[in-house]
Amino acid sequence: MDNKDSEAEIHPLKTEDVKAQENHENSVERRIVSKQSSRLSRLSRWRTAAFFISLFLCLIIVFAFSFIIPCPERPVSERTWFRNYDNAVAYQFLAIEDVNEDKVQDVIFAFKASNSSSSFNRSCLDEGLPSPCAFVAAVSGTNGRALWERPAAEEIEWMECDIKQLGEAAVPGCLVVGKPVSLTTVALRTGEWGSSDFGANYTVLTPVSVIPDVDSDGVQDLIIFIATGDKVCHSEAMINPVAGPQGMAGMLFISILVQSKGRITYLLHYCFLCAENSLYAYSLKDLYSAATGMEIKLPSLKQDPQWEKNIDHTTHRLSLLSSGDIRYLAKIPGQSRENILVVNSEMATLINAQNLQTLWTLNTSPLWYNGSGAVQWDLKLNSRAKSPGPATLSTADHRSAFLIWGEYQVPGNETVSSLYLFHPSYTNVLLELRNSTDQIIAFNATLFERSRHACYVLLRGPPPSEEPGPVSLMKRKLKEDVSESRVIWLSQVAVDSEQYIRDRLYRMRFHSRV
């Protein structure tokens, strides 16, 4: 301290200069800090403003979508609805399609009457047809409201609605085979129709099949089998009918996936016919060449060497099964291919469509079997020739629920039809869903919305061979019957309680097929 005081006394001006310099530096630092604080303050205000503006915009958007802009209305499907017609008869036909494009499946059916329902007030005479005549109608799957109704023919022999490209406009639609023989196309969305005659006294054999575009005009083609006299013919676009097997009882159109190194390289197409005690096979190439008189090379007209080796090229007889009255042909989906199920009076046989090898056989009787053909249980259910066929629904566990009809007599000689539900999770249980004394003409089951809304549809009333009477179309949600069903044990082993089984099957989830 003595040294500093001495230096201050010796150099007084120097000390004052140092203090002034320090004061100046401090002043500069304060100004810099002040400027930085001012900038940070302004930046903070901008950030706060941006945050509140963003929040305000988000609230406006939420408010707009919630209250101002209307959301698409989801159709509210009724659990059960009815559509009734008086003084009519019903045809054995039901189709499930999305007619009005609301993502809910609708119902297409056919009936015969003098007039349509009061919703459209159309008559047979309006379309130049004698009265009564056959009507094709589409009703909404949500509430049973009529979407359209059209007189289509004097009588309906057969109908197919799973056609994606029909007519000159190549729109989805239905093909109606009428009697006297005529072809009528009905547009799926509007019900508008057009008709053409065969021009000869033919009998059309069902079913009509959709085939690939063999003439490369960009539209799906159809193959139709007809009978003239004692001959069965096929006609592709009504050109040069070609003789086929007599007494044809059924027809199946098979698409064979040809794979190379695990990849699908091309498709082969064959018509698989059954007549009397024999099976017949025609490649699409043979049918096309015989019908048109031309040899043409198209990818869709290839032949399979394995199939051709087993086909008699004179008679087209397929040397696979020996004897037995063939009653049923069906395509059975496999893991990588379609298989062919042939049921005759003696046995059921599953055939690999790829190499024509027999996968399994078993004696025909009312039974349940698994994929290997092993019998799990058998059950006798009475059924008439015109009884409703079975239906299946795909479940979320990659299996199927089966809906089966059976009949029994009650006192007074009255016939009662019962609908049963079977699911492989309970292999020893059937659920009896409902009983009906009405005459059931047609039956189907499907998911009316994607992977949900499992329902069945019943068409009841007198058939065309009987006198007209009341006709009723009904849609009912499957769960409504499951909750009130009766449990039938197929074996003596009862694993769970009946109420537990009902509750579990009531909660069963479904899956739409792709």
N, C-alpha and C positions, 0 to 999 in steps of 0.2 A: 504494500500500500504506500509505503514511503517513496518507493521508486516511481509509482504512477503519479503520485501527487507532485513529485519533483519534476516529472516530465510534463505534467500539465502546466506547472508554473513556468517551465522553460519554453514550451510550445503551446500557448493558449489558443492560437488560431487553428492549429491542426486538430485539436480536440473538437472544436466547434464544427469543423468540416466533416469529421467522421460522424458526428451526431446527425448532421444534416443529411449526409449520404444514407445513413441507416433509416432515417425518417422517410426519405424518398423511396427507398426500396420497400419499406413497409406499406407505403401508400400505393405503390404499383401492385404489390401482391394483393392488397385489399380490393383494388379495382378489378384485377383478374378474377379473384374469387367471386366478386359481385356479378361480373359478366357471366361466369359459368353458372352461378346460381340462377341468374335470370333466364339463361338458355334452358337449364334443366326444368325450371318452373314452366316455361312456355311448352317444352316437349311433353311434360306431364299433363298439362291441360289438353294438348292435342290427343294424347293417348286416351285420356278420360272421355273426351268428346267422341273419338272413334269407337270406343267401347259402347257408349250409350246409343250411338247411331246404329251400330250393328245389332244391339239388343232390340232396339225399336223396330228395325226392319224384320228381324226374326219374329217378333210378336205380331207384326202386320201380316206376315205370310201365314203364320199359324192361325190367326183370326180369319184370314180370307178362306183358307181351305176348310176351316171348321164351320163357318157360318155363312159365308157369302157364296163361294164356289161349291155347287152341289157335287157330292161324291157319287160315283156310279151306284145305282141301287142294286143290291144283291137280291135275286128272286127268292122270295120266301115260299118254300115248297110245302104244300100241305101233306100231312102224314098219310091221309087217305082221301081219295076223291073218286067220284063216279061220273060216268057219261052214259045216259040212257037214250034208247031209241025204241019207238013203238012200231008194231006191225012190220017187223023186219026179220031177216035171218042173217047169221054171221058166218064168215068164211074162216077156215083154219089157217089164219095168217096173222102174225104180229111182227112188227119191225121196230127197233129202237134207234132213232137218229136225232141229232140236234137240228131240228127243222128251222127254228127262228133264230139260231145262232146266239142264244143267250147263255151258252155254256152249261145248260141243263138239258138232258136228253128228253126227247118227246116220243110219242107213240103213234105209229102208223098202222092202220088196220083196214079191213074191208067188210062191208055189209051189203045186203040187197034189200032195197025198198023202192017205193014209188017216188019218194021225195027225200031230200036231205033234211037235216035238222032245221029248226027255226032260225038258227044263227045265220044261215046262208040262203035258205029258201030256193034251192035249185031242184029241178025235176029232170027225169030221164028225157022227156020230150024236148027240153031246152038244148040237149046235145044230140038230138036226132036218134035216140035209142028207144026201143019199146019199153013200156012200163009193166012191171017193175024192172029195175036194172041194178047192176053192181056199182057201188060207190066206193071210192078210196078216200079215206079221211085221215087227217093229222090233228092230234090234240096236244096241248101243252103238258109237259111233264110236271110243271109246278102246281097247276090247279085244275087240269082237265078241260080248259077252255079250247074250243074248236079253232084251229089255225086255218084250215081249209078243208073243203069237201068237194069232190068232183065225181060225176058219173063217168065211168071208164069203159064199161063193156056190158053186153047182155048178161054174161056169166063170167066169173073169174076162174080160170083153170089153175093158175099159178102166179106168184108174185115174187120179185126180188128187189130189195131196196138198197143193197150194199154196192151200188155202182157209182163210182166217182166221176166218170166222164160219160155222159149220155146225150145223144142227139147232136145236131150240128153245132150247138153252143157249147158242147162238152161240159155240161154242168152236172152236179150230183142229182141222182134221181132214182125212180123205181121203174122197173120193166114189168108190165102186166101182160100175161098171156091170157087172152080172152077165148070165149067159146060162143059162137062159131070162131074158128081159129083166126086170131088177129094179135098183133103186137101193139101195145100202147105204152108210150113213154110218158111218165109223170114227173115234172120238175119238183125236186124235193122242197125248195124254198117257197114256191108259189102255187104248186098244184096244177100249173098249166100242162096240157097234154097234147100229144099228137099220136096218130094211129096209122097202121098199115096192115094190109091183109096178106095172107100167104098165097092166096089165089088158087088153092087146091084143097081137097078134102083130106087134110092131114090131122093127125092126133099128135099133140106136143107131149113129149115125155119129159118129166121134170127130173132134175133141175136144169135150168139154164145156167151156164158157167161163164164167168168173166175170164178171158184169156189175154195174153200179152198182145201188143199192137203188132200183128203179123204183117199188115200191109203198110206199115210205116207212115200212117197219115196223122200221127200224133194223138189219136183217140183210142181208148180201150176197145177191144173187139169182144164179141160174144159167140159162144158155140151153143147150138140148139139141136137137140135130138128129137126127131119126129118119126111117126109111124105112118106109112101109107100102104094100105092093104095088109099083107103079112110081112112087110119088110120094115126094119128099123133103119133110119137114115140119119145122118147128121148134116147140118147146113150151116156154113159160115157165111154170113151176110146173104143168105138165100141163094147161093150159087151152087148148081149141080149137086143135088143131094147124093150122098154116097152110102151104099148098103152097109149095114152093120149087123150085129148078132140079133137073132129073133128072140122075142120074149124077154127083152131087156127089163130088169127089175130095179137097177140102180146105176148111178154113174158118179165117179169121183174124179176131180181134176187135180193132179199131183204136180207140184213143182219140186224138182230135185236139185239140191245144192251140190255142185261139184267143187271139191276143195283140192288145193295143191299147196303143200307145206303149211297147212293150217289156215290158208286164206281162200275165200270163195272166189273162184275164177269165172264161173258162169252158171246159168240155170238151165235145167232140162225140163220139158213139159210133156206130160203123158195124160191121156184119158184112160181111166181105169173103169171097166164096165163089168157088170155081173148080169148073167142071163142063165136061167134054168140052173144047172149044176156047174157052170163054168165061169171062169174069169177071162176077160179079154182086155188087151192093152193096145192102144193106138198112140203112136207119137204124134205130136202136133204137126210135125213135118209131113207125115203120111196123110193126115187128114187134110192139111192145106193143099198138098199136091193133088190129091184125089178130087177135091172140091173145085180147084181152079184149073186143073190140067197143066200146071206149070211147075217146073223145078226151080226153086229159088233158095238162095243161101242167105239166111238171116241168123244172127246170134241166138234168137229165141227159138229157132227151129232145129237145133242140134239134136242128135240122137245119142243114147247111152249104150255103149257096147254090151254092158252087163244085162240091161233090159232086152236088147235086141237078141241076145243069145237065148233068152227064155221065151221069146215070142215066135209062134208059128206064123210065118209071113204069108201063108195062104189064108188061114182062118183068123189070125190075130189072137188065137187062144194062148193064154198065159199058163205055162205049166208050173204052177206053184202048189195048189191044193187039189186033192183028189176028188172027193165026192161030198155030198151034202147039199141041201137046198140053201143057197146063199140068201141071207135075210138082211144083212146090214153091212155097209161100208162106211168107214170114217177115217179121217186124218187125225192122228194123235201126235201132238207136238213132242219133240225130243230135245235133248240138250243142244244138238247141232244140226238136227235134221227133222223132217216129218216122217213118222211111221204110219203104216196102214193097218187098221184093224178090220179083219174080216170075220164076221159072225155068220155061221151056218147052223143048220139044224142039229149038228153034232158037237161042234166046238167053236171056240173063239181063238183066233190066231193073230198075233202081232208080227208084222213083217217089216223089216228094215227096208225103207224105200231106196236107200243108197246102193245096197248090194243084193236085195231081194232075199236075204237070209231070214229064216224064221227065228224070232227072238224068244217067243214062248207060245204055248198052246194050253188050253184048259177046256174042260167040259162045260157046255153052256147050261147055266142055271141061274136063278136069281142069287147073286153073291157079290161080296165086296172083296177085291183083290188089290195087292200093292203093285208097284212097278215091276217086280220080278215075276209076277203071275202067281204068287203064293196066296192061297185062299185064307182070308181072315175070318169071315163068317158068312153064312148064307141066310137069306130071308125070302119068303114067298109073299109077293104083293100082287093081288088080282089086278089085271089090266086088260082093257078092251083094245081093239084095233085103232079106235079113234081117241083113246085116252091121251091126255097131255104128256108130252115127253119131259125128260128131266132138264134141269138147268144147273149151271155152276157159277159160283162167284169167287174170284180170286181174293185171298185174304193176305194180310200184311206179313204173315209168317211164311209166305211163299208156298202155301198150299191152297186147297180149294174147299169151299163149302158146297155141298150137293143138296139140291132140292128135288124130291122124288114124290110122285103121285101114286097112290094105291087106292083100291076100291074094296068095299065089303057090303054085304046085304044086311038090312035091318028088318025087324018085323013089319009086315005089310008089303014085302017084296020091293022095298025102295032101296036104290043104290046110293051109297054115301061115298064121296070122294074125299080122301084125306091127303094133306100136304105134309111131308116129312122133311126134316133138316138133318143132315149128317155132316160132321166135321172130323177129320182124322185125329184131332187131339183127344177125342173120346171114341175110340174104335168099337166100344161095346154099347153105345148109346144112340138112339134116334129120338129126335124131338118131333112130336105130332103138333104141327102149327095150327091147323084149322081144318074144319069139316065143312062140306058143302053138298047139298042135295041138288043144286042146280047143274045143268048140263054145261060142262066146261069145254069150250070149242078150241081155245088157244091159250097158251101160257108162256111167259118169259120172265126172266129175272136179270137185273143189271144194276150197275151203279149209275144213278141219274146225275151225279156230279163226280168230278174226278176224285177217286179214292175215298168217296163218302156217299151217303144217301143210298144205301142198298135197299132196293124195292123189288117187288114182283108185280106183274100185270096179269089180270085175268080177263078173258073175253068169254062171256056166258050168253047163252040163248039157243034157239033152235038152229040146227044146221040147214044148209040149202035143200036137203032131201025132205025136210018136214015143213009143216004149215008155219007161216009167219007168226011171230009173237014178240015179247019184249026182249031186247038185246041190251046187255049192260057191259060196259068197259070199266074196270076198276084198277087203280094203282094203290098199293099199300106198302108202307114202310115195314121192312122185315122185323125190326126190333119190336114193333107193336105186338107181333104174334109170339116172338121168342119169350117175352116176359110172362105170357099166359099159357105157355105150351105144356104139354104132357110128356113126361120123360118115359121112354120105353127102353128097358134094359134088354140088350141082345145076348147077354150072358148073365150068369148068376153072381158074378163078382161086381159088387158096387163099391167103387173106390171113394167117391165123394157123394155128398148129399144131393138130392134133386134140385134144391134151390140154389146150391153152389154152382151146379152145372148150368142152370138157367142164367144166373148172374154172369158167369164167365163168358158164355156164348152171346149174351146181350152186349157185353163190352167188346166183343170181337171187332177188330178193325179190318178194313178192306183195302184192296190195292187195285188200281185200274191197270188193265193190260195195255202195253204199249202198242 
